[in-house]
Amino acid sequence: MTSISSLSKAVKVALLATTSAALMTSAGAYAEEQEGDSIERIEVTGSKIKRIGELSPTPITVITGADMMDMGITNVADILNKLPSSTVGISPETSNNTIFANGLNQTDLRGLGSDRTLVLVNGRRFVAGSNGSSAVDLNTIPTAMVSRIEVITGGASAVYGSDAIAGVINIITRTDVQGVELDVSYIQPEQSGGEEGQFSLTAGGNFLDDKLSTVFNFTYAEQKELRPTDRDFLDNPVNSIYNPDTSEGAPARIEYIGRKPLSWINEAGTFFAGDGGQYTFGPDGAMREFDYGEGLIPGPGNNANYCGPSCEGYDPVDYGLIRTPLDRKVFTLNTDYEINDEHKIFTEITYVDYTSNGESTPVFHTWNPVMADNAFLPEETKQLMADTDMEYFNLYRIDGEFGNRTYNQDRETMRFLVGLEGVISDDWDYSIHAQRGQLKETTLWKGQIWDERYEQAKDAILVDGEIVCRDVDARAAGCVPMNLLGVNQASQESIDWVGTSAGQTAKTTQTSAGLIVSGALFDLPAGYVSAAFSADYRKEESETNPDQALIDGTIFGNSANPMKGEYDVTEFAAEFNIPLLSDMFLAHDLALDLAYRWMDYSTAGQDDAWKVGLNWAPIEDLRLRATRSKSVRAPNIGELFSPAGQTFESFTDVCDKINVELGPNDNRKANCQAAGLPQGWNPSDSWYLSNHAGSNAGNPDLKAETSHDYTIGAVYTPNYLDGFSITVDYWAFEISDAIEYIDVSTAVRYCYDSESLDNVYCSRFTRDAATGDIVDFVQSPVNSASFDVKGVDIESQYDIPTDSFGDFKVHVIATYLEQWQTNPTGFADDLQVDVGEYTDPRWKAMFSLGWKYDALSLEARSNYRHSAVASNDWKPENNNYNDIPSSTIWDFTGSYAFNDDLTLRFGVLNAFDLAPPRNPYVYDGAGYYDTTGRAFFLGANYKL
């Protein structure tokens, strides 16, 4: 039987030479692993054609699992987010304020969005990591099971289908485990907070006369929370204020370093009296004047809403998380059973259970009237109200009695895959599989309150010498009066009566099956024409079931509606590798790669994707390659089926008699009249005086996004410089009909500024037939956006073996961003040019220098992020903090193998304790910069 599970030396050398050299490992060392193996046909990421000694048709970056462990990496997402071609998607650093996303770990190639990055496991799809999305949660992949990760940063829909617009991440799991392997690691930051620990047990072997091989892994990993108060640079934040200097030419805003609490709200409750003073309540509940500390911040705008660091107002630094905690358990069992020499059955079983939580302030109230006869009022407050003729005051308060609001998330993922693969003949292989994956999410909101009970409990009066709730019906229902005047004044009974929790369950199910047949069609003078034919079926289902309190909107600040949606897709694809020339002058080899995929979605309809690639080596040392492709992304369930939830918005009707004349072209006036609104029309008198009811919802009419992309590159591996390679690839993406969430203000404006009323915007709102007033709207995603992104990837590696001083290796990988622009609406005025801003810097790079001598290995590694600006639209009169300096993080790691069974790993991460730039936009990292600070890493691997 042609071996399918292992990699031959010849194929490895070819793979690494043509693509990027292995990210963390030298090509030579990588190839030596299988010295002596027979040459075999393997499937390389980016193609379903199994090749013998062939080169990958597209650029690939390879990351090895062993080197991830050596770096102290405990989560696959952490290494992927370090790649210059990638940016951070949803992560524990970015998800604290996103209720249903706490703890997720997703990567985002090219910054085009996690839903445009396809993650595969062993070349096959994996169930989504959050309800309604298509992006995979990398928390479900244990690092101890990773053999290598292959990253293609380019459109690959023709080979893999939807979601592969920005690229493909293929995680290859280990098959080579014999015996039992224990691994443990721990990361201790210099300052407490953000500690990480991981333990894994991996076991494998061959059974039943070597017909059955198994690999089992259990991983437990814990990442502790990180709070702003845990780090010096976060505890002393960088914010901005309006410039107190209002002279001509002075910037409108300036940096403000240090804490700046809000001056009008706090945990004890504060109010403004009729005498012009501001008051609060002390620890004993007594009224006293509010302490502004260093005073109100001077200047225009809303500066006076803030006060100096010692002010007793509400300080957001004391609340929330910079990194959410993560506690995960992962079980994996993979098996191969050889039926005979030509066929085998394989299975993959994954079970994951992990928890995380986000955290924000306790519930708060800014419209909170307290009546003059409230039974809890201190005597001095009653007298003040009487003297100033106040029937009530408005209490601005952070209600700490109920604790911080937390969003506890538990995710349980189960995936089972079974397949059969083997050989049909000497030239043809097949693989068939079926899988079912399911994600169950349970979200629990703690620190919540019943809105109505809060209002009833705070309105306390004295009846027959007893403090009771004013509302008689509430009193009969068990209302317990609550004292809100000061900290810790409320009784536990009142807290229990008002407080509550609420939750939601969600389920996502993926069912899929696929067949691949790969082999050689016929022989040409330059070699065999190879092909792969595939058929795939996939069904995605999602549903959410919130508590009735969330549906009814009876708790503080949160509401949700149930959702149920599904779609299925049937796909057929063909791929060809055609050798054109071989062993000729200026044609060491020349090959053409073609791929085509047809897709039929039950929601978005039929579509297709294709790819054309040319691979040319004029001489053995130099290879040139180019690809042109069309890729697609079908809308996900959340975009299609998110339930309608009520919202209220205030916006301008551009057809009124003033704004209709201000359109950028003649379209606005003509379209308003075509909609039946006469010249000089205005909304009714009350329309502009109120917020208008509408809804937020998915859009079942969405169609697939389309990307046309190309790459042109070169690989140089000179024979005269053994161990050296360099690759350079220019790439470009042009995405049209991209899905963008459109608010009602945008929809109204562009409905009438378009060439006609036949556009995606006009259907987003409804006018009253009699008055013309907009009486309903839906804010939803539409196919209105576009992306235009271009850049260059550069990678070089040099392995330098010596006889006396050990072996050295130098590796550099970098991305230069030439262009990154998007347009959410398609109108010229909305073009956003982001290249050079801190979200999309011109340069990102990784550098490593490694040295190995006998059992000792040492490595210095850096991550570089180029200097940037906060906004390309910046002008000197805007602010004085637009520039963001470059950032280089250095890690120093090493390992020592005491023997074949025991290896110790160690290192210091962010060795120079570099904090994020001191800039209002990124002082807290914003997901782009390290917030852990200097940390020490220790790990060990023991083979029983």
Buried (B, 14 or more C-beta within 10 A) or exposed (E): BBEBEBBBBBBBBBBBBBBBBBBBBBBBBBBEBBEEBEEBBBBBBBBBBBBBBBBBBBBBBBBBBBBBBBBBBBBBBBBBBBBBBBBBBBBBBBBBBBBBBBBBBBBBBBBBBBBBBBBBBBBBBBBBBBBBBBBBBBBBBBBBBBBBBBBBBBBBBBBBBBBBBBBBBBBBBBBEBEEBBBBBBBBBBEBEBBBBBBBBBBBBBEEEEEEBBBBBBBBBBBBBBBBBEBBEBBBBBBBBBBBEEEEEEEBBBBBBEEBBBBBBBBBBBBBBBEEEEBBBBBEEBEBBEBEBBEEBBEBEEEBBBBBBEEBBBBBBBBBBBBBBBBBBBBBBBBBBBBEEEBBBBBBBBBBBBBBBBBBBBBBBBEEBBBBBBBBBBBEEBBEBBEEEEBEBBBBBBBBBBBBBBBBBBBBBBBBBBBBBBBBEEEBBBBBBBBBBBBBBBBBBBBBBBBBBBBBBBBBBBEEEEEBBBBBEEBBEEEBBBBBBBBBEBBBEEBBEBBBBBBBBBBBBBBBBBBBBBBBBBEEEEBBBBBBBBBBBBBBBBBBBBBBEBBBEBBBBEBBBBEBEBBBBBBBBBBBBBBBBBBEEEEBBBBBBBBBBBBBBBEBBEEBBBBBBBBBBBBEEBBBBBBBBBBBBBBBBBBBBBBBBBEBEBEBEBBBBEEBBEEBEEEBBBBBBBEBEBEEEBBBEEEBBEEEBEBBBBBBEBBBBBBBBBBBBBBBBBEEEEEBBBBBBBBBBBBBBBBBBBBBBBBBBBBBBBBEEBEBBBBBBBBBEEEEBBBBBBBBBBBBBBBBBBBBBBBBBBBBBBEEEEBBBBBBBBBBBBEBBBBBBBBBEEBBEBBBBBBBBBBBBBBBBBBBBEEEEBBBBBBBBBBBBBBBBEBEEEBBBBBEBEEBEBBBBBBBBBEEEEEBBBBBBBBBEBBBBBBBBBBBBBBBBBBBBBBBBBBBBBBBE
